[in-house]
């Protein structure tokens, strides 16, 4: 019988280990050395076990999204085992649903977009971002004719399109205040200086997974969209990339890790979480195909393996860990979240970011090299 831990086996077989934490999979699923009963954690504020750095219970909310790739890699490699004795993972289809769960106290850690963190802070004034996940992760995909106009005329492409077609450009949009909506508004209003977004384009609410069909049906002309849906459009005749979000607001955050105050107070556990996340980022950069397969395995949605691998080659697949890489740019985004009424005031970066844990992990990593 092999009595080695899973991490020792992975190391012995040449598979990269991913730090210190162990997960399970689809909506309200549980993997635990104790109960394994699939129930949500009690979140009773007990923190860690007596004399242990591990958390007794941990519930993670995950927005099913390629931008949370570190989370899927950590699941695949059992990286949560050293941080908690009992784990529950809940997959959500939208940020607002996670906001409700986080504010109610039914989840401890959330892997999701930067925008909902502002909303949570505004509603409950609790939670911290200790580590980032992705930045610059959106692409403006459009019909070829608009992409050609944009290449030639930049901001004047919108009025040129309207003159030619007798209508505004129809853009498939995400909910107000979401990351795609914020970057779309920033692109038109700040980067291009064209004035109010609604005066320049006609927005149509279309879920990302239905955008390709809507564009093929001629219902919309463009979209600000994340992977792997951008790759689907890029590989479809008649559509191409008009712009990359990193060219609009360089370094803007997309996905982050948000930790509630109760968990954040357990510094050893959070340090292990951040360390594992940093190692997962490195794994993704070194092994994009394996990372894509981990996402296919653990996202809980139907994504073809070939599409997942293609999406990893996208210029929008920009994985990071350092919270400072996205912190300053979050202010511009927070202003737009407030402007559409999702928060009562602009949330300053220092109110939600804490870089101290990452700095300690980075220092330890450097000192051991």
C-alpha positions as CSV (number, residue, x, y, z in Angstrom):
1,X,0.0,0.0,0.0
2,X,1.3,3.5,-0.9
3,X,1.0,5.6,2.2
4,X,2.3,8.8,0.6
5,X,0.2,11.9,0.5
6,X,-1.3,13.0,-2.8
7,X,1.2,15.8,-3.0
8,X,4.1,13.4,-2.5
9,X,2.7,11.1,-5.2
10,X,2.4,14.1,-7.6
11,X,5.9,15.2,-6.9
12,X,7.3,11.7,-7.4
13,X,5.5,11.3,-10.8
14,X,6.8,14.6,-12.0
15,X,3.4,16.4,-11.8
16,X,3.7,19.9,-10.4
17,X,2.3,20.3,-6.9
18,X,0.1,23.3,-6.4
19,X,0.6,24.4,-2.8
20,X,-1.5,23.8,0.2
21,X,-5.3,23.4,-0.1
22,X,-8.3,20.2,-1.7
23,X,-11.6,20.7,-3.4
24,X,-14.7,19.2,-5.0
25,X,-16.7,20.1,-7.8
26,X,-20.1,21.1,-9.0
27,X,-22.9,23.1,-7.5
28,X,-23.0,22.5,-3.7
29,X,-20.5,19.6,-3.8
30,X,-18.3,18.6,-0.9
31,X,-15.0,16.8,-0.5
32,X,-13.9,16.2,3.1
33,X,-11.8,13.9,5.2
34,X,-14.5,14.1,7.8
35,X,-18.1,14.3,6.7
36,X,-18.3,14.1,2.9
37,X,-22.0,14.7,3.1
38,X,-22.3,17.4,0.5
39,X,-23.8,19.9,3.0
40,X,-22.8,23.6,3.3
41,X,-20.4,24.5,6.0
42,X,-21.8,25.9,9.2
43,X,-19.9,29.1,9.0
44,X,-20.3,29.4,12.8
45,X,-17.2,31.5,13.3
46,X,-15.2,28.7,14.8
47,X,-12.2,29.5,12.7
48,X,-9.5,26.9,13.0
49,X,-9.4,23.8,15.1
50,X,-7.7,24.1,18.5
51,X,-3.9,23.9,18.0
52,X,-4.2,23.7,14.3
53,X,-3.6,26.1,11.4
54,X,-6.3,24.5,9.4
55,X,-9.8,25.9,9.2
56,X,-12.5,23.6,10.5
57,X,-14.9,24.4,7.7
58,X,-14.6,26.4,4.4
59,X,-17.2,27.2,1.8
60,X,-16.0,28.5,-1.6
61,X,-18.2,30.2,-4.1
62,X,-17.0,30.0,-7.7
63,X,-18.3,31.9,-10.7
64,X,-18.0,29.3,-13.5
65,X,-15.5,31.1,-15.7
66,X,-12.2,30.5,-17.4
67,X,-10.7,33.4,-15.5
68,X,-10.9,31.3,-12.3
69,X,-8.4,28.9,-13.8
70,X,-6.2,28.8,-10.7
71,X,-9.2,27.5,-8.7
72,X,-9.7,24.6,-11.1
73,X,-6.0,23.7,-11.1
74,X,-6.0,23.7,-7.3
75,X,-9.0,21.4,-7.4
76,X,-7.3,19.1,-9.8
77,X,-4.1,18.8,-7.7
78,X,-5.8,18.5,-4.3
79,X,-4.3,21.8,-3.2
80,X,-7.0,22.6,-0.6
81,X,-6.2,19.7,1.7
82,X,-3.8,21.6,4.0
83,X,-6.1,24.6,4.6
84,X,-9.3,23.0,5.8
85,X,-10.7,19.9,7.4
86,X,-14.0,20.2,5.6
87,X,-14.7,21.9,2.3
88,X,-17.8,22.7,0.3
89,X,-17.7,24.3,-3.2
90,X,-20.6,26.0,-4.8
91,X,-20.6,26.9,-8.4
92,X,-22.6,30.0,-9.4
93,X,-23.7,31.3,-12.8
94,X,-23.5,35.0,-11.9
95,X,-21.7,37.5,-9.6
96,X,-24.9,38.9,-8.1
97,X,-25.9,35.5,-6.7
98,X,-22.5,35.2,-5.1
99,X,-22.9,38.7,-3.6
100,X,-26.1,37.6,-1.9
101,X,-24.4,34.4,-0.6
102,X,-21.3,36.2,0.6
103,X,-23.3,39.0,2.4
104,X,-25.5,36.4,4.1
105,X,-22.4,34.6,5.4
106,X,-23.1,31.3,3.6
107,X,-19.8,31.4,1.7
108,X,-16.3,32.2,3.0
109,X,-14.2,32.7,-0.2
110,X,-15.3,33.9,-3.6
111,X,-13.6,33.4,-7.0
112,X,-15.3,36.0,-9.2
113,X,-15.1,39.4,-10.9
114,X,-13.7,42.6,-9.3
115,X,-17.0,44.4,-9.6
116,X,-19.0,42.3,-7.1
117,X,-16.3,42.9,-4.5
118,X,-17.2,46.6,-4.6
119,X,-20.9,45.8,-4.1
120,X,-20.2,43.5,-1.1
121,X,-18.0,46.1,0.5
122,X,-20.7,48.7,0.0
123,X,-23.4,46.5,1.4
124,X,-21.6,44.8,4.3
125,X,-18.1,46.4,4.6
126,X,-16.4,43.1,5.0
127,X,-14.0,41.0,2.9
128,X,-10.5,41.4,1.4
129,X,-8.8,40.7,-1.9
130,X,-5.4,39.1,-1.0
131,X,-4.5,37.8,-4.5
132,X,-5.5,38.5,-8.1
133,X,-6.4,35.9,-10.8
134,X,-6.7,37.6,-14.2
135,X,-6.4,40.9,-15.9
136,X,-7.0,42.3,-19.4
137,X,-9.3,39.3,-20.0
138,X,-11.9,40.7,-22.5
139,X,-12.0,41.0,-26.2
140,X,-14.2,43.3,-28.4
141,X,-15.5,40.8,-31.0
142,X,-17.5,42.3,-33.9
143,X,-18.6,41.7,-37.5
144,X,-15.8,42.1,-39.9
145,X,-17.1,45.4,-41.4
146,X,-17.1,47.2,-38.0
147,X,-13.6,45.8,-37.1
148,X,-12.3,47.2,-40.5
149,X,-13.9,50.6,-39.7
150,X,-12.4,50.6,-36.2
151,X,-9.0,49.7,-37.6
152,X,-9.1,52.7,-40.0
153,X,-11.0,55.3,-37.9
154,X,-10.9,54.3,-34.2
155,X,-13.5,56.3,-32.4
156,X,-15.0,57.7,-35.6
157,X,-15.9,54.1,-36.6
158,X,-19.1,54.3,-34.5
159,X,-20.5,57.3,-36.4
160,X,-19.3,55.9,-39.7
161,X,-21.1,52.7,-39.0
162,X,-24.3,54.6,-38.1
163,X,-24.1,56.7,-41.2
164,X,-23.7,53.6,-43.4
165,X,-26.4,51.4,-41.8
166,X,-28.8,54.0,-40.5
167,X,-28.6,52.7,-37.0
168,X,-26.2,52.5,-34.0
169,X,-23.9,49.6,-33.5
170,X,-25.8,46.9,-31.6
171,X,-23.6,45.5,-28.8
172,X,-24.4,42.4,-26.8
173,X,-23.8,43.6,-23.2
174,X,-23.4,42.2,-19.7
175,X,-25.4,43.4,-16.7
176,X,-24.7,47.0,-15.6
177,X,-21.7,47.3,-13.3
178,X,-20.2,43.9,-14.3
179,X,-16.6,43.9,-15.5
180,X,-17.5,43.6,-19.3
181,X,-20.0,46.5,-18.9
182,X,-17.5,48.7,-17.0
183,X,-14.8,48.1,-19.6
184,X,-17.3,48.7,-22.5
185,X,-18.3,52.1,-20.9
186,X,-14.7,53.0,-20.2
187,X,-13.7,52.2,-23.8
188,X,-16.4,54.5,-25.3
189,X,-16.5,57.3,-22.7
190,X,-12.9,57.6,-21.5
191,X,-10.6,55.8,-23.9
192,X,-12.3,57.1,-27.1
193,X,-13.9,60.1,-25.5
194,X,-17.2,59.7,-27.4
195,X,-19.6,60.7,-24.5
196,X,-22.3,58.7,-22.9
197,X,-22.2,55.0,-23.9
198,X,-26.0,54.8,-24.6
199,X,-25.7,57.7,-27.0
200,X,-23.1,55.9,-29.1
201,X,-24.3,52.3,-29.2
202,X,-27.4,50.3,-28.8
203,X,-26.9,47.8,-26.0
204,X,-28.8,44.5,-26.0
205,X,-28.6,42.2,-23.0
206,X,-27.4,38.8,-24.2
207,X,-25.8,36.1,-22.0
208,X,-22.2,35.3,-23.0
209,X,-23.1,31.7,-23.9
210,X,-25.7,32.9,-26.4
211,X,-23.7,35.7,-28.0
212,X,-22.3,33.7,-30.8
213,X,-25.8,32.6,-31.9
214,X,-27.1,36.1,-31.6
215,X,-24.3,37.5,-33.8
216,X,-24.6,34.7,-36.4
217,X,-28.4,35.5,-36.5
218,X,-27.6,39.2,-37.1
219,X,-29.2,40.3,-33.9
220,X,-26.1,42.1,-32.6
221,X,-22.9,43.5,-34.3
222,X,-20.4,43.4,-31.5
223,X,-19.7,42.4,-27.9
224,X,-17.2,42.8,-25.0
225,X,-16.7,39.2,-24.1
226,X,-14.5,36.8,-22.2
227,X,-13.1,33.4,-23.0
228,X,-13.8,30.9,-24.3
229,X,-16.7,32.6,-26.0
230,X,-14.4,35.2,-27.7
231,X,-12.5,32.3,-29.3
232,X,-15.7,30.8,-30.6
233,X,-16.5,34.1,-32.4
234,X,-12.9,34.5,-33.5
235,X,-13.0,31.1,-35.2
236,X,-16.4,31.9,-36.9
237,X,-16.4,33.3,-40.4
238,X,-17.6,36.9,-40.5
239,X,-16.4,37.9,-37.0
240,X,-13.0,39.1,-35.7
241,X,-11.4,40.9,-32.9
242,X,-11.8,44.7,-33.0
243,X,-10.0,45.5,-29.8
244,X,-8.5,44.0,-26.7
245,X,-9.5,45.2,-23.2
246,X,-5.8,45.5,-22.2
247,X,-5.4,48.2,-24.8
248,X,-8.4,50.0,-23.4
249,X,-7.5,50.0,-19.7
250,X,-4.1,48.4,-19.4
251,X,-3.8,46.1,-16.3
252,X,-7.5,46.2,-15.4
253,X,-8.6,43.4,-13.1
254,X,-11.1,40.8,-14.2
255,X,-11.2,37.9,-11.6
256,X,-9.9,38.1,-8.0
257,X,-10.1,36.0,-4.8
258,X,-12.3,37.6,-2.1
259,X,-12.0,36.4,1.5
260,X,-14.3,37.2,4.3
261,X,-13.0,38.7,7.5
262,X,-13.4,35.5,9.5
263,X,-11.1,33.6,7.2
264,X,-8.8,36.4,6.6
265,X,-8.1,36.6,10.4
266,X,-6.5,33.1,10.1
267,X,-3.2,34.3,8.6
268,X,-1.6,30.8,8.3
269,X,-4.6,29.5,6.3
270,X,-4.7,32.6,4.0
271,X,-1.0,32.4,3.5
272,X,-1.3,28.8,2.3
273,X,-4.2,29.8,0.1
274,X,-2.2,32.6,-1.5
275,X,0.9,30.4,-1.9
276,X,-1.2,27.7,-3.6
277,X,-2.7,30.3,-5.9
278,X,0.7,31.7,-6.9
279,X,1.9,28.2,-7.7
280,X,-1.3,27.5,-9.7
281,X,-0.7,30.7,-11.7
282,X,2.8,29.4,-12.5
283,X,1.4,26.0,-13.4
284,X,-1.1,27.6,-15.9
285,X,1.7,29.6,-17.5
286,X,3.9,26.5,-17.9
287,X,1.2,23.9,-18.7
288,X,-1.7,25.7,-20.5
289,X,-3.1,22.5,-21.9
290,X,-3.2,20.7,-18.6
291,X,-4.7,23.7,-17.0
292,X,-7.4,23.8,-19.7
293,X,-8.3,20.2,-19.0
294,X,-8.6,20.9,-15.3
295,X,-11.1,23.7,-16.1
296,X,-13.1,21.3,-18.4
297,X,-13.1,18.8,-15.6
298,X,-14.2,21.0,-12.7
299,X,-16.2,23.9,-14.2
300,X,-19.4,21.9,-14.2
301,X,-20.3,23.1,-17.7
302,X,-20.1,21.6,-21.1
303,X,-17.0,22.9,-22.9
304,X,-15.2,21.0,-25.6
305,X,-11.6,20.1,-24.8
306,X,-10.4,21.5,-28.2
307,X,-12.1,24.8,-27.5
308,X,-10.6,25.0,-24.1
309,X,-7.1,24.5,-25.5
310,X,-7.7,27.1,-28.2
311,X,-8.9,29.6,-25.7
312,X,-5.7,29.3,-23.7
313,X,-3.8,30.8,-26.7
314,X,-6.0,33.9,-26.6
315,X,-4.4,37.3,-25.9
316,X,-7.1,37.7,-23.2
317,X,-5.8,34.8,-21.2
318,X,-3.6,36.9,-18.8
319,X,-3.2,35.2,-15.5
320,X,-1.6,37.0,-12.5
321,X,-1.3,36.6,-8.8
322,X,0.2,39.9,-7.6
323,X,-2.7,42.1,-6.4
324,X,-0.6,45.2,-7.1
325,X,-0.8,44.3,-10.8
326,X,-4.4,45.2,-10.8
327,X,-5.0,47.3,-7.7
328,X,-4.5,50.8,-9.1
329,X,-6.7,50.2,-12.2
330,X,-9.5,49.0,-10.0
331,X,-10.3,52.6,-9.0
332,X,-11.4,53.5,-12.6
333,X,-13.7,50.5,-12.5
334,X,-15.0,51.3,-9.1
335,X,-16.1,54.7,-10.4
336,X,-18.2,53.2,-13.1
337,X,-19.7,50.7,-10.7
338,X,-20.8,53.6,-8.6
339,X,-22.0,55.6,-11.6
340,X,-24.6,53.0,-12.5
341,X,-25.9,52.8,-8.9
342,X,-24.5,49.5,-7.9
343,X,-22.6,51.1,-4.9
344,X,-23.5,54.2,-2.9
345,X,-20.0,55.6,-3.3
346,X,-16.7,54.9,-5.0
347,X,-14.8,52.1,-3.3
348,X,-11.1,53.0,-3.0
349,X,-8.6,50.2,-3.8
350,X,-7.2,50.3,-0.3
351,X,-10.7,49.4,1.1
352,X,-10.7,46.0,-0.6
353,X,-7.1,45.1,-1.4
354,X,-4.5,43.8,1.1
355,X,-1.2,43.0,-0.4
356,X,0.6,42.0,2.8
357,X,0.0,38.2,2.5
358,X,1.1,38.1,-1.1
359,X,4.2,40.1,-0.2
360,X,5.1,37.6,2.5
361,X,4.7,34.7,0.1
362,X,6.7,36.4,-2.6
363,X,9.5,37.2,-0.1
364,X,9.5,33.5,1.0
365,X,9.6,32.3,-2.6
366,X,12.5,34.6,-3.4
367,X,14.5,33.7,-0.4
368,X,14.3,29.9,-1.2
369,X,15.4,30.3,-4.8
